[in-house]
Structures are given as C-alpha cells and as structure tokens.
C-alpha cells in the first residue's frame, strides 16, 4: 500500500524541529531491524512521544504503526492523519480486536509501537507496565526493542501547559538491544524484564541529558533526581 500520508508528516515534523532548533539525539538506532516485524516498547512522559518514538525508527528507515486510543481516530484533525498513517485504534473496553490487528501487522513485517504504561507517567519514571508488548512479540515471533524518551515532557505533558514553541530543547531517544520473547516463556516474567530494560535506558538518557532545570522548572525532573515530579 502506498504511503501517501506518513512521509509528508515526518517531513513536516522534522522541519518544525529544525525551526525550533530542538537538539534531537537518537542512540542505538541500529538495534531496530531494517526489515521484518518488530515491537517497540517505549516509556511515556509526553503527549508528543509518538512523534519522537517514530523519529527514533528513522535510522533504520522504518515507519512505526502506533497503538493509540480510539478517540484520537475520531478527532476531526488527528483522525484523518492517524488513519492515513495506518496506526492501530485501541478500544480499551474491547482490546482483543486491536491486539489481533497488531499481531497481524507484525506477521506482515511491520513495526508496531506500544507505550506499555498505557498512560503518561507523572513521575517521569517507568511505572508499572502491561504485558501486551511482550505477548504480541512472542505470538508474532518478532523481536522486542525497548526505547526510552527524555526531554519531551518539557514541551507538553499532563498537568502542565503546552510549550510547543519552546526552542533549543534537547530531546533524547535511546533504543536498547532487542530480545526475542517465546510463547513458552512466562509473560509476567518477560514484562518485568522489559520494565527493567526500559528503566535502564531511561536512567541513561537522564544521566546524559545536557541540561539541568532552573529552580522554577524542577517539575520536569523525577523526585529521585531532585525534581518535584510526584513519586511513583
């Protein structure tokens, strides 16, 4: 199927980020396979995370199909874009159809993006995650690639005003080595391991982040690093 919507959206995003001089750093892009299905499991700290998670797949020249709540697909602006980019709507009251669609896409060789926390983490740590990412990867027989984002919360996150025109903000995207979950393995054990791997990547992104918050901006730093974000 021809990609008529996704490439222009990526080009627009890159143009906007260049105009704002956002300092985007992608590390570990080689861990995402250049062909075949794969699941990306990413932490969630901002409403914009799907954009930067998608840009993290650009070194491998892959387009990511994100699982997102159904209401986004009904919005008059975001809906046509989400459908045009062939993302996967999720009805949280009846999720099996979305799960089956994601597995089918993976078996067809696509990359599916998942935010296993299922909502934005107000603590800016990796909180408890759901097992869907590891179960999909195991059922489809594809690699599971952990990812961590940091800095995106400074642009737009839950409980804070949007600052979409903020300039020169560093954004870190860190990918880890893939694992290959098996249907014979315990999904809960695999999920705990995935959360640990995501947390290690997030710790790395936070430790290497080139800026520290000003006294009145400590809200975007987690409590264990001296910030004022609520504890998990």
N, C-alpha and C positions, 0 to 999 in steps of 0.2 A: 504494500500500500504506500503510495507516495506521501511524503512528509511535507505538507503544504503549510502547516501552521507552526510546528516546533522550531525549525531553523530561523524563521524571522523573529520569533520570540526570544531565542537565545541571542541573536544579533542585537536586538533592542536592549536586552539586559546588559550585555557587555558594553554597549555604547553608553548607557546610563552610568554604569560603574566607572567607566573611564572619565566621563564628565564630572563625576563626584570624586574622582581620584581615590576610590576605595583600594586599599592595599590588599588585594586578594592573593593568598598563598595556598597552593594545593600541594600537599606532600603525600607520597605513597600512591599516586595515580596509577603506577604500574601494577598494583595489586588487583585492579579490576580487569577481568579478562576482556580482550578485544573482540571476542566473538562468543556466541553461546549464551545461554541463560545465566543469570546471577541475581542474587538478592542483596541489596544494600540496606543495612540496618544502621540508622543514624539517630543521634541524640536530637532533642527538640528544645530549643531555647527561644525561638522567634517565629513570628508569622511568615517570615521570608525564607525559612530554612529550605523549603523545597527548591527554591531558585539556586541557592548556593550548593546544595547537595547535587543538583543536576549539573552545575558547572564543574563539580568535582569529578564528574564522569567524562568531561571533555578531553582530557589527555588520552583516554582510551577510545575516543571518538564514538561514545555510546550515548544513546538517548534513554533517559530513565522514565519509566511509567510509574507514577506515584499512586499509592492508595490514599484516597482523601475522602473526607466525609461527604455524604451525598448532597448536602445543602449547598456546597460550593459549586456543584454542577448545575444547580437550579438558579444561581445568581445571574442576572441579566448581562453582567460584564465578564465575570470569571467563567461562567458556564460554557459559552461557546469556545473559549480558549482551552479549557480543561478537556472538553470533548474532542476538539481538534488535535490536541496533543496526545490523545488516546490514553489519558490517565484512567484509573480504575475507581469508580464510585463505591463507597462503603456505607451500607445501611447497618448501623450499629445494633439494630434490633434483629436483623436477619443477615448475619455476616457470611453465611456459607456460600452464597452465590458469588460474593466478591472474592472470597478465598479461592473458590474453584476457578474463577476467571484469572486470578493471579497465577495459579499453578499452570493453567493452560498457556498463558503468555510466557512463563518461564520455560516450559517444554518446547515452545516455538522459538526459543533463542533470544528472548527479550530480557532486559534488565528491569527489575521491579524494585522501587524504593519504598521502604517502610520506616515509620517512626514508632518503634516498639513501645515507647512510653505512652503512646496514644493521645497525649496532650502535651502542651508546653510545660516544661519543668520550671516552676517558680524559684526553685533553689539553685538553678544553674548547675546541678549535678545530674548524673544519670540515675533517675529514680527507678522504682520497680518497673519491669518491662513485661510485656505479654509474649507468649510463646509462638505467635503466628509466624514470625520471620523464620525461626528455625524449622518449624513444621512444614512451611512451604518449600524451603530449600531441600529438606530431606525428601519430601514427596516427589518433587520435580527432579531430584538428582542433580542439583546445581550448587555452585559454591556460594557461601555466605560471607559477605565482605562487610566488616564493621567500619563505621565512619564517625568522626566527631567534628562538630562545627563550634567555632567560638568567635565572638565579636558581633554576630548577627543580632544578638539581644540589644545591642546599643542602638539599632535602627528602629526596631518595632517589636515589642514583646508584651506579654499580658500584664496589665496593671500599670503600664507606663505609656505616655503619649508617643505617637509616631514622630520619628525624626528622619523621614525618608530623604531629606535633602542634606543631611549631615555629611560633611566632606572629610576625606583623608582617614576614614575609619579602617583599621586593619581587620581583615576577615581571614580566619584560618580554617582550612578544610584538610583534615588528616584521615587518610584511609589506612587500614591495617591489613595484615595478611589474611587471605581467605581461609575458611575452614570448609569441610565437606561433610555436613551432617548426614547421618544414615538413619533410615526408618527404624533400624534395630536399636538405636540409642534412645535413652530417656529424654524426652523433650524438655522436661523441667531442669535436668542437669545441663543440657545444652543451653538453655535460656540463661541460667545463672552464669555459665561460662561466657556467653555473649555479653551480658551486662558488665562483667569484669573487664572484658577486652575493650568495650566501648568506653568504660571509665578510665582505663589506662591511656587510651588515645586522647580523651578529654583532658586528663591531667597533663599530658604532654603539650597539648595546644595551649592550655592555660599557663603552664610554666614558661613556654617560649614566646608568649604574646608580647609584642614590643611596647605596649603602653600599660600604664597603671592609672586607675581612676583618680580624678581630683577629689578633694574632700567632699564635695557635694554630689559626686557621681559614684559613690561606693555601692550604690544599689545594684550595679551590674556585675559585681563580684560576689562569688559564693561566700557563705559565712566562714568556712574553714580556711579561706584565704584572706580573711579580714574584712570582707564585704558585709553589706547589710541585707543581702538576699535572705529570705527565711530558710531555716534548716529543713532538710528533707523530712 
